[in-house]
Amino acid sequence: MVLSDRLAAIASFIEEGQSVADIGTDHAYLPLFLLEHAISPAVVITDVAEGPLAVATENLRMAGFPWFEGRDSRGAIPDSVRVSVRQGDGLACIAQGETDVCVIAGMGGELIVRILDAELEKARAFKLLIFQPRTKLYELRHYLEAQGFVITRERLA
């Protein structure tokens, strides 16, 4: 899996051993990269729409990750990797503290703000939040500042 510059920039912030929730995953390219390179032992892949999740699921199967919801085809929990694919809006389908990192990328800043605001305490529980707004970056920056979040690193891609 070769990532676009945009997704490679996101992946560069994730440390080995960190579990990741990819909100609005689309094709699951980032989670696939994290799994294939043994960066993340567990990923939660979400999208609000059924279509992108079907594509993500097929991409996982083609890459050799046939188990979902933490169980393989025999119902066993694999020792090495755990993948969960979920349909839901924003952070609603993620339990508080379930993953170390939350990635919200490829959507507008105003939508990222809506996702965070709907589950603010859950958002605060992540060790690391990674955002990649496609539009209205200023709205996201203003919201993060108003809520007391601190931007510690950023990379232009």
Rosetta constraint file for C-alpha pairs under 8 A:
AtomPair CA 1 CA 29 HARMONIC 7.57 0.50
AtomPair CA 1 CA 32 HARMONIC 7.32 0.50
AtomPair CA 1 CA 33 HARMONIC 5.83 0.50
AtomPair CA 1 CA 36 HARMONIC 7.72 0.50
AtomPair CA 2 CA 33 HARMONIC 7.57 0.50
AtomPair CA 3 CA 7 HARMONIC 5.66 0.50
AtomPair CA 3 CA 8 HARMONIC 5.45 0.50
AtomPair CA 3 CA 29 HARMONIC 7.19 0.50
AtomPair CA 3 CA 30 HARMONIC 7.36 0.50
AtomPair CA 3 CA 33 HARMONIC 7.48 0.50
AtomPair CA 4 CA 8 HARMONIC 5.97 0.50
AtomPair CA 5 CA 9 HARMONIC 6.09 0.50
AtomPair CA 5 CA 157 HARMONIC 6.03 0.50
AtomPair CA 6 CA 10 HARMONIC 6.62 0.50
AtomPair CA 6 CA 157 HARMONIC 5.13 0.50
AtomPair CA 7 CA 11 HARMONIC 6.14 0.50
AtomPair CA 7 CA 30 HARMONIC 6.36 0.50
AtomPair CA 8 CA 12 HARMONIC 6.13 0.50
AtomPair CA 9 CA 13 HARMONIC 7.16 0.50
AtomPair CA 9 CA 155 HARMONIC 6.72 0.50
AtomPair CA 9 CA 156 HARMONIC 7.91 0.50
AtomPair CA 9 CA 157 HARMONIC 6.61 0.50
AtomPair CA 10 CA 14 HARMONIC 7.37 0.50
AtomPair CA 10 CA 130 HARMONIC 7.01 0.50
AtomPair CA 10 CA 132 HARMONIC 7.78 0.50
AtomPair CA 11 CA 30 HARMONIC 7.09 0.50
AtomPair CA 11 CA 34 HARMONIC 7.41 0.50
AtomPair CA 13 CA 130 HARMONIC 7.86 0.50
AtomPair CA 14 CA 18 HARMONIC 6.82 0.50
AtomPair CA 14 CA 39 HARMONIC 7.66 0.50
AtomPair CA 14 CA 101 HARMONIC 7.61 0.50
AtomPair CA 15 CA 39 HARMONIC 6.70 0.50
AtomPair CA 15 CA 40 HARMONIC 7.94 0.50
AtomPair CA 16 CA 38 HARMONIC 7.28 0.50
AtomPair CA 16 CA 39 HARMONIC 4.27 0.50
AtomPair CA 16 CA 40 HARMONIC 6.03 0.50
AtomPair CA 17 CA 39 HARMONIC 5.83 0.50
AtomPair CA 17 CA 40 HARMONIC 5.17 0.50
AtomPair CA 17 CA 41 HARMONIC 6.07 0.50
AtomPair CA 18 CA 39 HARMONIC 7.16 0.50
AtomPair CA 18 CA 40 HARMONIC 5.29 0.50
AtomPair CA 18 CA 41 HARMONIC 7.03 0.50
AtomPair CA 18 CA 42 HARMONIC 7.80 0.50
AtomPair CA 18 CA 99 HARMONIC 7.62 0.50
AtomPair CA 18 CA 100 HARMONIC 5.73 0.50
AtomPair CA 18 CA 101 HARMONIC 6.81 0.50
AtomPair CA 19 CA 40 HARMONIC 5.24 0.50
AtomPair CA 19 CA 41 HARMONIC 6.05 0.50
AtomPair CA 19 CA 42 HARMONIC 4.90 0.50
AtomPair CA 19 CA 43 HARMONIC 5.72 0.50
AtomPair CA 19 CA 99 HARMONIC 4.98 0.50
AtomPair CA 19 CA 100 HARMONIC 5.20 0.50
AtomPair CA 19 CA 101 HARMONIC 6.20 0.50
AtomPair CA 20 CA 31 HARMONIC 7.82 0.50
AtomPair CA 20 CA 40 HARMONIC 6.83 0.50
AtomPair CA 20 CA 42 HARMONIC 6.58 0.50
AtomPair CA 20 CA 43 HARMONIC 4.84 0.50
AtomPair CA 20 CA 44 HARMONIC 6.29 0.50
AtomPair CA 20 CA 99 HARMONIC 5.44 0.50
AtomPair CA 20 CA 100 HARMONIC 6.04 0.50
AtomPair CA 20 CA 101 HARMONIC 4.69 0.50
AtomPair CA 20 CA 102 HARMONIC 5.81 0.50
AtomPair CA 20 CA 103 HARMONIC 7.26 0.50
AtomPair CA 21 CA 43 HARMONIC 5.69 0.50
AtomPair CA 21 CA 44 HARMONIC 4.54 0.50
AtomPair CA 21 CA 45 HARMONIC 5.99 0.50
AtomPair CA 21 CA 46 HARMONIC 7.54 0.50
AtomPair CA 21 CA 94 HARMONIC 7.81 0.50
AtomPair CA 21 CA 99 HARMONIC 6.22 0.50
AtomPair CA 21 CA 101 HARMONIC 6.20 0.50
AtomPair CA 21 CA 102 HARMONIC 4.82 0.50
AtomPair CA 21 CA 103 HARMONIC 6.14 0.50
AtomPair CA 22 CA 30 HARMONIC 7.89 0.50
AtomPair CA 22 CA 31 HARMONIC 7.12 0.50
AtomPair CA 22 CA 43 HARMONIC 7.45 0.50
AtomPair CA 22 CA 44 HARMONIC 6.23 0.50
AtomPair CA 22 CA 45 HARMONIC 5.10 0.50
AtomPair CA 22 CA 46 HARMONIC 6.18 0.50
AtomPair CA 22 CA 102 HARMONIC 6.16 0.50
AtomPair CA 22 CA 103 HARMONIC 4.90 0.50
AtomPair CA 22 CA 104 HARMONIC 6.35 0.50
AtomPair CA 23 CA 45 HARMONIC 6.50 0.50
AtomPair CA 23 CA 46 HARMONIC 5.06 0.50
AtomPair CA 23 CA 47 HARMONIC 6.15 0.50
AtomPair CA 23 CA 90 HARMONIC 6.25 0.50
AtomPair CA 23 CA 91 HARMONIC 7.21 0.50
AtomPair CA 23 CA 102 HARMONIC 7.23 0.50
AtomPair CA 23 CA 103 HARMONIC 6.02 0.50
AtomPair CA 23 CA 104 HARMONIC 5.15 0.50
AtomPair CA 23 CA 105 HARMONIC 7.48 0.50
AtomPair CA 24 CA 45 HARMONIC 7.67 0.50
AtomPair CA 24 CA 46 HARMONIC 5.56 0.50
AtomPair CA 24 CA 47 HARMONIC 4.26 0.50
AtomPair CA 24 CA 48 HARMONIC 6.81 0.50
AtomPair CA 24 CA 90 HARMONIC 7.41 0.50
AtomPair CA 24 CA 104 HARMONIC 6.70 0.50
AtomPair CA 24 CA 105 HARMONIC 7.24 0.50
AtomPair CA 24 CA 106 HARMONIC 7.95 0.50
AtomPair CA 25 CA 29 HARMONIC 7.79 0.50
AtomPair CA 25 CA 30 HARMONIC 7.85 0.50
AtomPair CA 25 CA 45 HARMONIC 6.02 0.50
AtomPair CA 25 CA 46 HARMONIC 5.83 0.50
AtomPair CA 25 CA 47 HARMONIC 5.84 0.50
AtomPair CA 25 CA 52 HARMONIC 7.51 0.50
AtomPair CA 25 CA 53 HARMONIC 7.77 0.50
AtomPair CA 25 CA 56 HARMONIC 7.55 0.50
AtomPair CA 26 CA 47 HARMONIC 6.76 0.50
AtomPair CA 26 CA 52 HARMONIC 4.78 0.50
AtomPair CA 26 CA 53 HARMONIC 6.73 0.50
AtomPair CA 26 CA 55 HARMONIC 7.48 0.50
AtomPair CA 26 CA 56 HARMONIC 6.55 0.50
AtomPair CA 27 CA 52 HARMONIC 6.18 0.50
AtomPair CA 27 CA 53 HARMONIC 7.41 0.50
AtomPair CA 27 CA 55 HARMONIC 5.73 0.50
AtomPair CA 27 CA 56 HARMONIC 4.56 0.50
AtomPair CA 27 CA 59 HARMONIC 7.12 0.50
AtomPair CA 28 CA 32 HARMONIC 6.06 0.50
AtomPair CA 28 CA 45 HARMONIC 7.10 0.50
AtomPair CA 28 CA 56 HARMONIC 4.94 0.50
AtomPair CA 28 CA 59 HARMONIC 7.19 0.50
AtomPair CA 28 CA 60 HARMONIC 7.66 0.50
AtomPair CA 29 CA 33 HARMONIC 6.18 0.50
AtomPair CA 29 CA 56 HARMONIC 7.95 0.50
AtomPair CA 30 CA 34 HARMONIC 6.26 0.50
AtomPair CA 31 CA 35 HARMONIC 6.11 0.50
AtomPair CA 31 CA 43 HARMONIC 6.46 0.50
AtomPair CA 31 CA 45 HARMONIC 7.41 0.50
AtomPair CA 32 CA 36 HARMONIC 5.94 0.50
AtomPair CA 32 CA 60 HARMONIC 6.90 0.50
AtomPair CA 32 CA 63 HARMONIC 7.78 0.50
AtomPair CA 33 CA 37 HARMONIC 6.04 0.50
AtomPair CA 34 CA 38 HARMONIC 6.10 0.50
AtomPair CA 34 CA 39 HARMONIC 4.98 0.50
AtomPair CA 34 CA 40 HARMONIC 5.41 0.50
AtomPair CA 35 CA 39 HARMONIC 6.19 0.50
AtomPair CA 35 CA 40 HARMONIC 5.71 0.50
AtomPair CA 35 CA 41 HARMONIC 6.84 0.50
AtomPair CA 35 CA 42 HARMONIC 7.79 0.50
AtomPair CA 35 CA 43 HARMONIC 7.94 0.50
AtomPair CA 35 CA 81 HARMONIC 7.36 0.50
AtomPair CA 41 CA 80 HARMONIC 6.65 0.50
AtomPair CA 41 CA 81 HARMONIC 5.03 0.50
AtomPair CA 41 CA 82 HARMONIC 6.40 0.50
AtomPair CA 42 CA 81 HARMONIC 5.71 0.50
AtomPair CA 42 CA 82 HARMONIC 4.55 0.50
AtomPair CA 42 CA 83 HARMONIC 5.81 0.50
AtomPair CA 43 CA 82 HARMONIC 6.44 0.50
AtomPair CA 43 CA 83 HARMONIC 5.13 0.50
AtomPair CA 43 CA 84 HARMONIC 6.40 0.50
AtomPair CA 43 CA 99 HARMONIC 7.78 0.50
AtomPair CA 44 CA 83 HARMONIC 5.99 0.50
AtomPair CA 44 CA 84 HARMONIC 4.74 0.50
AtomPair CA 44 CA 85 HARMONIC 5.98 0.50
AtomPair CA 44 CA 86 HARMONIC 7.41 0.50
AtomPair CA 44 CA 94 HARMONIC 7.95 0.50
AtomPair CA 44 CA 99 HARMONIC 7.92 0.50
AtomPair CA 45 CA 83 HARMONIC 7.55 0.50
AtomPair CA 45 CA 84 HARMONIC 6.03 0.50
AtomPair CA 45 CA 85 HARMONIC 4.73 0.50
AtomPair CA 45 CA 86 HARMONIC 6.15 0.50
AtomPair CA 46 CA 53 HARMONIC 7.26 0.50
AtomPair CA 46 CA 85 HARMONIC 5.92 0.50
AtomPair CA 46 CA 86 HARMONIC 4.84 0.50
AtomPair CA 46 CA 87 HARMONIC 5.54 0.50
AtomPair CA 46 CA 88 HARMONIC 6.48 0.50
AtomPair CA 46 CA 90 HARMONIC 7.90 0.50
AtomPair CA 46 CA 93 HARMONIC 7.72 0.50
AtomPair CA 47 CA 52 HARMONIC 6.81 0.50
AtomPair CA 47 CA 53 HARMONIC 6.25 0.50
AtomPair CA 47 CA 86 HARMONIC 6.90 0.50
AtomPair CA 47 CA 87 HARMONIC 5.30 0.50
AtomPair CA 47 CA 88 HARMONIC 5.91 0.50
AtomPair CA 47 CA 89 HARMONIC 6.85 0.50
AtomPair CA 47 CA 90 HARMONIC 7.57 0.50
AtomPair CA 48 CA 87 HARMONIC 5.43 0.50
AtomPair CA 48 CA 88 HARMONIC 4.67 0.50
AtomPair CA 48 CA 89 HARMONIC 4.87 0.50
AtomPair CA 48 CA 90 HARMONIC 7.23 0.50
AtomPair CA 49 CA 53 HARMONIC 6.80 0.50
AtomPair CA 49 CA 87 HARMONIC 6.77 0.50
AtomPair CA 49 CA 88 HARMONIC 7.72 0.50
AtomPair CA 50 CA 54 HARMONIC 6.23 0.50
AtomPair CA 50 CA 87 HARMONIC 6.83 0.50
AtomPair CA 51 CA 55 HARMONIC 6.46 0.50
AtomPair CA 52 CA 56 HARMONIC 6.08 0.50
AtomPair CA 53 CA 57 HARMONIC 5.94 0.50
AtomPair CA 53 CA 85 HARMONIC 7.32 0.50
AtomPair CA 53 CA 86 HARMONIC 7.72 0.50
AtomPair CA 53 CA 87 HARMONIC 7.19 0.50
AtomPair CA 54 CA 58 HARMONIC 6.18 0.50
AtomPair CA 55 CA 59 HARMONIC 6.13 0.50
AtomPair CA 56 CA 60 HARMONIC 6.19 0.50
AtomPair CA 57 CA 61 HARMONIC 6.24 0.50
AtomPair CA 57 CA 85 HARMONIC 7.41 0.50
AtomPair CA 58 CA 62 HARMONIC 6.10 0.50
AtomPair CA 59 CA 63 HARMONIC 6.17 0.50
AtomPair CA 60 CA 64 HARMONIC 6.34 0.50
AtomPair CA 60 CA 65 HARMONIC 5.10 0.50
AtomPair CA 60 CA 66 HARMONIC 6.68 0.50
AtomPair CA 61 CA 65 HARMONIC 5.12 0.50
AtomPair CA 61 CA 66 HARMONIC 4.88 0.50
AtomPair CA 65 CA 83 HARMONIC 7.93 0.50
AtomPair CA 66 CA 72 HARMONIC 6.57 0.50
AtomPair CA 66 CA 73 HARMONIC 7.11 0.50
AtomPair CA 67 CA 71 HARMONIC 5.35 0.50
AtomPair CA 67 CA 72 HARMONIC 4.04 0.50
AtomPair CA 67 CA 73 HARMONIC 6.07 0.50
AtomPair CA 67 CA 82 HARMONIC 7.81 0.50
AtomPair CA 67 CA 83 HARMONIC 6.80 0.50
AtomPair CA 68 CA 72 HARMONIC 6.65 0.50
AtomPair CA 68 CA 82 HARMONIC 7.41 0.50
AtomPair CA 68 CA 83 HARMONIC 5.24 0.50
AtomPair CA 68 CA 84 HARMONIC 4.94 0.50
AtomPair CA 68 CA 85 HARMONIC 6.29 0.50
AtomPair CA 69 CA 82 HARMONIC 7.54 0.50
AtomPair CA 69 CA 83 HARMONIC 6.08 0.50
AtomPair CA 69 CA 84 HARMONIC 4.18 0.50
AtomPair CA 69 CA 85 HARMONIC 6.50 0.50
AtomPair CA 70 CA 77 HARMONIC 5.73 0.50
AtomPair CA 70 CA 78 HARMONIC 7.30 0.50
AtomPair CA 70 CA 82 HARMONIC 4.90 0.50
AtomPair CA 70 CA 83 HARMONIC 5.56 0.50
AtomPair CA 70 CA 84 HARMONIC 5.95 0.50
AtomPair CA 71 CA 75 HARMONIC 5.12 0.50
AtomPair CA 71 CA 76 HARMONIC 5.17 0.50
AtomPair CA 71 CA 77 HARMONIC 4.47 0.50
AtomPair CA 71 CA 78 HARMONIC 6.58 0.50
AtomPair CA 71 CA 82 HARMONIC 7.56 0.50
AtomPair CA 72 CA 76 HARMONIC 5.41 0.50
AtomPair CA 72 CA 77 HARMONIC 6.15 0.50
AtomPair CA 72 CA 78 HARMONIC 6.59 0.50
AtomPair CA 77 CA 82 HARMONIC 7.65 0.50
AtomPair CA 78 CA 82 HARMONIC 6.71 0.50
AtomPair CA 86 CA 93 HARMONIC 6.88 0.50
AtomPair CA 87 CA 93 HARMONIC 7.32 0.50
AtomPair CA 88 CA 92 HARMONIC 6.30 0.50
AtomPair CA 88 CA 93 HARMONIC 5.49 0.50
AtomPair CA 89 CA 93 HARMONIC 7.11 0.50
AtomPair CA 89 CA 115 HARMONIC 7.87 0.50
AtomPair CA 90 CA 115 HARMONIC 5.15 0.50
AtomPair CA 90 CA 116 HARMONIC 7.85 0.50
AtomPair CA 91 CA 115 HARMONIC 6.71 0.50
AtomPair CA 91 CA 116 HARMONIC 7.64 0.50
AtomPair CA 91 CA 119 HARMONIC 6.44 0.50
AtomPair CA 91 CA 122 HARMONIC 7.62 0.50
AtomPair CA 91 CA 123 HARMONIC 7.78 0.50
AtomPair CA 92 CA 119 HARMONIC 7.25 0.50
AtomPair CA 94 CA 98 HARMONIC 6.73 0.50
AtomPair CA 95 CA 122 HARMONIC 7.73 0.50
AtomPair CA 96 CA 122 HARMONIC 5.09 0.50
AtomPair CA 96 CA 123 HARMONIC 7.95 0.50
AtomPair CA 96 CA 125 HARMONIC 6.47 0.50
AtomPair CA 96 CA 126 HARMONIC 7.92 0.50
AtomPair CA 97 CA 122 HARMONIC 7.45 0.50
AtomPair CA 97 CA 125 HARMONIC 5.83 0.50
AtomPair CA 97 CA 126 HARMONIC 6.30 0.50
AtomPair CA 99 CA 126 HARMONIC 6.92 0.50
AtomPair CA 100 CA 126 HARMONIC 5.43 0.50
AtomPair CA 100 CA 127 HARMONIC 5.22 0.50
AtomPair CA 100 CA 128 HARMONIC 6.53 0.50
AtomPair CA 101 CA 126 HARMONIC 5.75 0.50
AtomPair CA 101 CA 127 HARMONIC 5.96 0.50
AtomPair CA 101 CA 128 HARMONIC 4.79 0.50
AtomPair CA 101 CA 129 HARMONIC 5.83 0.50
AtomPair CA 101 CA 130 HARMONIC 7.49 0.50
AtomPair CA 102 CA 126 HARMONIC 6.60 0.50
AtomPair CA 102 CA 128 HARMONIC 6.45 0.50
AtomPair CA 102 CA 129 HARMONIC 4.94 0.50
AtomPair CA 102 CA 130 HARMONIC 6.17 0.50
AtomPair CA 103 CA 129 HARMONIC 6.07 0.50
AtomPair CA 103 CA 130 HARMONIC 4.74 0.50
AtomPair CA 103 CA 131 HARMONIC 5.99 0.50
AtomPair CA 104 CA 112 HARMONIC 6.92 0.50
AtomPair CA 104 CA 129 HARMONIC 7.91 0.50
AtomPair CA 104 CA 130 HARMONIC 6.33 0.50
AtomPair CA 104 CA 131 HARMONIC 5.04 0.50
AtomPair CA 104 CA 132 HARMONIC 6.53 0.50
AtomPair CA 105 CA 130 HARMONIC 7.72 0.50
AtomPair CA 105 CA 131 HARMONIC 5.41 0.50
AtomPair CA 105 CA 132 HARMONIC 4.34 0.50
AtomPair CA 105 CA 133 HARMONIC 5.95 0.50
AtomPair CA 105 CA 134 HARMONIC 7.79 0.50
AtomPair CA 106 CA 132 HARMONIC 5.99 0.50
AtomPair CA 106 CA 133 HARMONIC 5.87 0.50
AtomPair CA 106 CA 134 HARMONIC 5.63 0.50
AtomPair CA 107 CA 111 HARMONIC 6.65 0.50
AtomPair CA 107 CA 112 HARMONIC 7.02 0.50
AtomPair CA 107 CA 132 HARMONIC 7.48 0.50
AtomPair CA 107 CA 133 HARMONIC 5.47 0.50
AtomPair CA 107 CA 134 HARMONIC 5.41 0.50
AtomPair CA 107 CA 135 HARMONIC 7.26 0.50
AtomPair CA 108 CA 112 HARMONIC 6.44 0.50
AtomPair CA 108 CA 133 HARMONIC 5.09 0.50
AtomPair CA 108 CA 134 HARMONIC 5.05 0.50
AtomPair CA 108 CA 135 HARMONIC 4.63 0.50
AtomPair CA 108 CA 136 HARMONIC 6.18 0.50
AtomPair CA 108 CA 137 HARMONIC 7.70 0.50
AtomPair CA 109 CA 113 HARMONIC 6.20 0.50
AtomPair CA 109 CA 133 HARMONIC 4.96 0.50
AtomPair CA 109 CA 134 HARMONIC 6.87 0.50
AtomPair CA 109 CA 135 HARMONIC 5.64 0.50
AtomPair CA 109 CA 136 HARMONIC 4.82 0.50
AtomPair CA 109 CA 137 HARMONIC 5.27 0.50
AtomPair CA 109 CA 138 HARMONIC 7.61 0.50
AtomPair CA 109 CA 139 HARMONIC 6.03 0.50
AtomPair CA 109 CA 140 HARMONIC 5.04 0.50
AtomPair CA 110 CA 114 HARMONIC 6.32 0.50
AtomPair CA 110 CA 136 HARMONIC 6.50 0.50
AtomPair CA 110 CA 139 HARMONIC 6.24 0.50
AtomPair CA 110 CA 140 HARMONIC 6.52 0.50
AtomPair CA 111 CA 115 HARMONIC 6.20 0.50
AtomPair CA 112 CA 116 HARMONIC 6.19 0.50
AtomPair CA 112 CA 131 HARMONIC 7.96 0.50
AtomPair CA 112 CA 133 HARMONIC 7.44 0.50
AtomPair CA 112 CA 140 HARMONIC 7.06 0.50
AtomPair CA 113 CA 117 HARMONIC 5.93 0.50
AtomPair CA 113 CA 139 HARMONIC 7.68 0.50
AtomPair CA 113 CA 140 HARMONIC 5.91 0.50
AtomPair CA 113 CA 143 HARMONIC 6.78 0.50
AtomPair CA 114 CA 118 HARMONIC 6.09 0.50
AtomPair CA 115 CA 119 HARMONIC 6.83 0.50
AtomPair CA 116 CA 120 HARMONIC 5.29 0.50
AtomPair CA 116 CA 123 HARMONIC 6.17 0.50
AtomPair CA 119 CA 123 HARMONIC 6.16 0.50
AtomPair CA 120 CA 124 HARMONIC 6.23 0.50
AtomPair CA 121 CA 125 HARMONIC 6.50 0.50
AtomPair CA 122 CA 126 HARMONIC 7.27 0.50
AtomPair CA 123 CA 129 HARMONIC 7.82 0.50
AtomPair CA 133 CA 137 HARMONIC 5.93 0.50
AtomPair CA 133 CA 140 HARMONIC 7.94 0.50
AtomPair CA 136 CA 140 HARMONIC 6.90 0.50
AtomPair CA 137 CA 141 HARMONIC 6.20 0.50
AtomPair CA 138 CA 142 HARMONIC 6.01 0.50
AtomPair CA 139 CA 143 HARMONIC 6.15 0.50
AtomPair CA 140 CA 144 HARMONIC 6.10 0.50
AtomPair CA 141 CA 145 HARMONIC 6.16 0.50
AtomPair CA 142 CA 146 HARMONIC 6.11 0.50
AtomPair CA 143 CA 147 HARMONIC 6.16 0.50
AtomPair CA 144 CA 148 HARMONIC 6.27 0.50
AtomPair CA 144 CA 149 HARMONIC 5.05 0.50
AtomPair CA 144 CA 150 HARMONIC 7.23 0.50
AtomPair CA 145 CA 149 HARMONIC 5.60 0.50
AtomPair CA 145 CA 150 HARMONIC 6.85 0.50
